[in-house]
Amino acid sequence: MDNFVYILGNKFEYDFLSAWIKYNRIKEGISQEALAHGICSTSHLSYFENGKKKLRSELIEALLKKLKITNITGTKDIGLIRQKFHILMFQVESFDYESSEITYNELCTLESLLRNSPYNIEFNIYSLMYNILVERKSYNELKVSINILDKVYSSLNQDLQYIYMLITGRFIYEYMNQTEGIRRLEKACEIKETPWINYRLGVAYCLNWQHLKGVIYLEKALNSYSLSGRYMNSLQCHSFLGSSYIFLKMYEQAEFHLTSVANGSDYFTIDKNIFTVYTNLAKLYLDMGKYDKCIEYCHLAMNPLNSWETDKRWIKSAWHASEQPILGACIYIEVHKKLNDGFNYKEIFDKFLTDAYKNSVYYNYVYCLYLSIFNFNEDIFYKEVTDIILPFYSYKGYWDIHYKITLLLIKHLESNRKYKDANNLYRELLS
């Protein structure tokens, strides 16, 4: 297929034009049969929409007329606009969300110009990237856009297919379906291997308990980011690598990566909780049996400096920093349970089992720990864990916490002489 075609007096890239016609047809709820009727065969339209065949310009104009598009905005400066798209993507990838907000707002001033142009799809995909990764909009807010773009995906050029699979893979993993999310990220990596997709895919594997796979991709991303001097990205890679090596019980490697974060984040005037380094180091030293060091980092996590609030560039990227104090509290409770030192838990539960933390993903974990201390052999422990807490972490995909709570449930069953139920649960855990 030729790269360009003249339509309604303007020159356009063929792949953007065919994708745009398909996009508008689906958006208006018009079938291929209805649009093609009297103009061309349905199969010819299908091949055209998917970039496999071309149509003569007069047929394309007839299709546009049927879609009630009689004027297309000619975008002579599309090269400069694309430069803005690439700047936006670089800023989002670098977690510089405040700068990306400025760039995105500049692009939004061009939306009316692009609305009646085939390049509107390109704008919609980059806008979706911003709304997913920076504004963190919900699935309900974005599902209409995603459903339409899913249907025109095969008509997009490879660069747009790559970015679309990357952002929706990350989004769907978090909100909808972990398997489908990873499939999309893998597809993005097949289209184009970059440090960003290696990082995103590595993180998804780690969160899905495929830590060996995750480490491979994160190490590749770290190497690329380090060589190119992208230190914020490097620190994020170090953070997830440290977490993964803890799970793999490769403690020396875990300590190397986490101390790299602790030392390297001094380069930025932000709280280290952004990189979850306090909680990860607390987990590491809990597993290693270095309880004094674990307690030290728990205190740092529970009482952050919040210095990141003074650096405007990183406020949006620190959306998860507020979760670290309550996670630090969970590890703090765990270490004192291991020490069995008669610790008075009242103060910590009074602080974290409150409405201020009720929306935290770790609230149910704190509640489970509370029940394990004060109601462990009672029916309420079994009921709350099986009816509410375990299903919650299964749905969220927080398998590390799910695993720990399942072990507590097994102990509860054994202490109540329900050995058959405990053994069944243990076999499920091993599988």
N, C-alpha and C positions, 0 to 999 in steps of 0.2 A: 504494500500500500504506500502511495506517495505520502510524503510528510505533510504537504500543505494542499489546501483547496480554497478557491475563492467562492464565498457565499455572501449574497446580498451586498456585494461591493467591498467585502473585507476578506483578508487572508487569514486562515486559521489552520492550526495543526490538526491533522485528520483524527488522531486518536482522542484528542480532547472533544472534538465536535461529535464524534459517534457516541462517546460516553455521555456527553451532555444531552443528546437527544434521548438516549435510553433513560437517563436520570429524570428528565422532564416527563417522559411518557409514564414512568412508574409513579412519579409524584402526582400526576393527574389521574391515575387509575385507569389508563387506557391500555388495552391489550395490544400485542404485536399485530394480531389479525386486523383489529380495527384501524390501527394507524397505517398499516400497509395497504389496506383495501383501496383499489383504484390507482395506486402509485407503483407498487412493486410487489413481488411475492413475499409472503411471510418469512420464508427461509432466507431470502436475500436480505431482508431487514435484520433478521437475527444475526446473520454473518456480519453485516455492517456494524451493528451495535457492539458486537464482540471483537471488532477490529480485524476480522478475517477476510473481508471483502470490501471493496469501495463502491460507492454509488456516484453517478453523475451529479454534478452540482444542481441541475434543475430538479432532480428527484429529491435531493436533500432539502432544497428550498420548498418543495411541495410538502414534505414531511413537517418542516417547521411551520408552514402555514396552517396545517391541520392541527398542530399543537398551539395555534394562535400566537406564534412568534413571528412577527413581521419585520422586526428590526433587531439586529444584533449589535451590541456595542463593540466597536473596534478598539482593541487595546494595544496601542503601539508601544506602550511602555511595559509590556508584560515581563521583559527581562529585568527591569528595575524592581518590579513587584515581586518577582521570584527571588530576587536577592534579599528582599525583606523577609520572605518566607523562610529562607535558609538561615538568616540571622535569628529569626524567632526560634527555629528548631535548635540551633546551637545554644541559645540562652536557656531553653527549656531543658535540654540535655545536661547543661552545666549547672542545673538547679538555681540559676540566677533568675528567679521568678519575678522579681520586681522590675528588672530591666525588660523581661519578656512582656510584662504588662504594658509598658510604654510602646514597645514595638507593635503589639497586638492592637492597641488603640489607634496607632497610626494606620494600620492595615484596615481597620474598621471604617475609616473615613473613605476608603476606596470601595466599600461593599456595594454601594449603589451603582458604581461604574461597572463592577464585575457581575452584578446580579443578572443582567441580560447578555452575558457572555459565556462561551463554553468554558472559560477559566473559572467560573463560579464553583465548579466541583473542587478544583484545587484549593480555592479559598475555604470551602466548607471542611475539607480534610484538615487543613492547618488550624482552622478554628476549633475543630473537634479535639485536636491535640492539645490546644490551650485549655479548653474546658475540662478535659479529662485530667491532665497532669498539673495544671496550675490552679484552676478554680475548683477542681475536685467535685464536679457536679455529679449528681446521682444518676443511676441508670434510667429512672423514670423521666428525668429531664432530657436525656440524650437518646433514648431508645428509638424514637422516630427517625432521627438522622442516621443512626447506625443501621436500622432495618433497610432504609432506602439505599445507603451506600453499600451494604452487603450485596444487594441485587445488581449493582453496577460495577462491583469490584473487578470482575473479569475483563471489563472494558477499559480499565485504567492502565496507564503506562507503568512500567516496573518501579520507577521511583515512588509513585503514589501508592502502588500496591504495598511496597515495603513499609512506608510510614504508616499506612492504614492498618496493616497487620500488627505492627509493633504497638501502636497506641490502643487498638481495640483488644489485642491479646492481653496487655497489661490490665485493661479495664475489666474485661470479662472474667479474667482470673480472680480479680478481687471481689466482684459483685455478683457473678452469675454461675460460672461453671469452670472449675480449675482445669479440667481436661481440655476443654475447648480453648481456654485462654492460652495454655501451653502450646496447643496445636497451631494457633495463630502466630505465636512468637517463633516457633520453629519454622513456619512458612516464611516469615519475614527474614529469618537467617538464611534460608535457602535462596531467597531472592537476592539478598545483598548482605554479606557479613561485615559488620561494623563494630566498633567498640561498644556503641550504645545497645545494639541488639544482643551482643554477648553479655553485657551487664544485665539487661532486662531478663534475658532467658536464664542466666545463671541465678538470679534472685528468685525467679519463679520455681526453678528446680529445687532450690534450697528450701523455700517455703513449703514445697510439696514433698519434702523429706527425701528428695533424690540428691543428696548432698555431694556424692562423688561427681555426678554430672554437673551440678552447680559449680563446684570448685574449678572444673576444667574451663568453663566459660568465663567465670569471674577472673581467673588467672590471666586469660587472654585479654580481657577488657582492661585489667590492671596494667598489664605490660604496655598496651597501646596508649592508655591515658598517661602513664608515667613518662613515656618517651616523648609525648607531645606537650608535656608540662601542664596538663589539666588536673590540678591538685585536688580540687573539690571532688571530681569524679573518682580520682584515685583513692581518696579517703573513704568514699562510699563503698568501693570495691573491697578495701581492707576490712571494713566493718563487717560486711557479709561473709567474707572469707574467714574472719575470726570466729564468727558465729557457727559456720559450717564445720570448721576444724574442731570446735568444742564437741559438737555432736559426734564427729568421727573419732573422738578421744585422742586427737593428735594435738596435745596440749602445747607443745613447744611452738608449733606453727601458729596455733591460735593466739598464743601470747605475743608472738612476733607481730602479727597483723594488728592486734588490738592496741599494742603499745605504739605501733606506727600511727594509728589514729589519734591516740592520746597526745603524742608528741607533735604530729603533723598538724592537728587542728589548732595549735597555737598560732599558726600562720593566719588564721581567721579570727576576727574579734567576735566569736560566737561561743555559746555554751556547748560543751562537748556532748551534752545529751542529744543534740541534733544527730550525732552519729551513733547514738545508743551505746557509746563506749563504756559508760559507767556500769550499765546493767549487764553488758556482755562480759566485762571483766569480773563483775560479781558472780555471774554464772560460771565462768572459767574457774575461779578460785574456790567456789562451792564444790565443783566436780573434783578439783585437785585436792580437796580437804584442807586448803589453806584458809581456815575460817576467819582469822583476824583480818586478812586482806579482803576477803569477801565482805565482811561487815563494813570495812572502810569504804569500799566502793558503793555499797548499799546506801550509806549515809550521803555520799556525794550525789547519788541518783535521786534520793528522796528530798534533798535540799539543794536544788540547782541554783546557780547564780543568775540564770535568765539573762546573761549578758547578750544573748543573741537578739534581744529586743532592741538593742542600741544600734544594730547593724541592719539597716532597712533592706539591704539586698537579699537577706536570707530569711526574712520573717515568714514568707509564704512557704518556703521549702522546709520550714521547721514545724509543719502541721502536726507531726507525731511526737514532738518534744514533750508536750504536756502529758503524754502517756508514761513517760519514763519514771516519774516519782512513784506511781502506784505499782509498776512492775518491780522497781527497786524494793518496795515494801513487801511484795510477795517473796522475793528472794531472801530478804531480811528475816521474814517469818520462817522460811524453810531452814535457814542456817541455824536459827535458835532451836528449832525442833530437832535438828541433828545433834546439836550440842546438849540438848536436854538439860539446860542450865537453870531451869526455874524462871525463865524470862517472863516478865509481866507484859502480856500482849495487849492489855486493855487500851493503852494509849494509842497504839498503832491502828487497832481496829476502830477506835473512836474517830480517828482522823480519816481513814480511807473508806470505811463502810458508811459513807454519807452521800447525800444527794449530789454533792460537788463532784463525786467520781462515778456516779451511777451510770453515766453514758460511756464510761471507759470500757474497752474490750477486756480489760483485766479485772473488772469489778467482780465478776462471777468467780474468778480464781481466788481473789481475796476472801470472798464469801465461803468458798469451798474449804479454804485453809481454816477459817473461823469454825466451821462445822467439824472439821477434823480434830480440832483442839477441844471444843466444848461439847460436841454432840456425836462423837465418832461412833459409838456403839448403838446409837439410837436410830429408829426408823426414819427420822427426818433427814439424816445424812444420806441414806440410800435413796429416798424419794427425791430430794432436791438434786442430787448428783445425776440420777438416771433420767429424771423427767425434764430438767432444765439445763444443768451445767454442761454435761457431756454433749447433748445435742447442740448446744450453743457453739461450743468450740469445734465440733464436727462441721457445722454449717459454715463457720468462719474460716475453717482450714488451718486453725492453730494447732497443729498436730503435736508439737512439743508439749504444750500444756495439756492437751487431751491425753497424751501418754502418761503424764505424771498423775493426773486425776484418776485415770483408770487403775494405776497401781495402788492408789489410796483406796479405791473401791474394792479391789481384790483383798487388801488387808482387812477392810471392814467386813467382807463376807467371811473371811477366814476366822476373824475374831468372834463372829456369830455362828461359827461351825457350819457354815454353808459351803462346804469344801467343793462339792460338785459344781456349784455356780461359779465359785472362784476359779476352779480349773478350766471351765469352759471359757471364762473371760480371759484367762491367761493365754490359752491357746489362740484365741482371736487376736490377742495383742502380738503374739509371736508371728502370726501369719501376716 
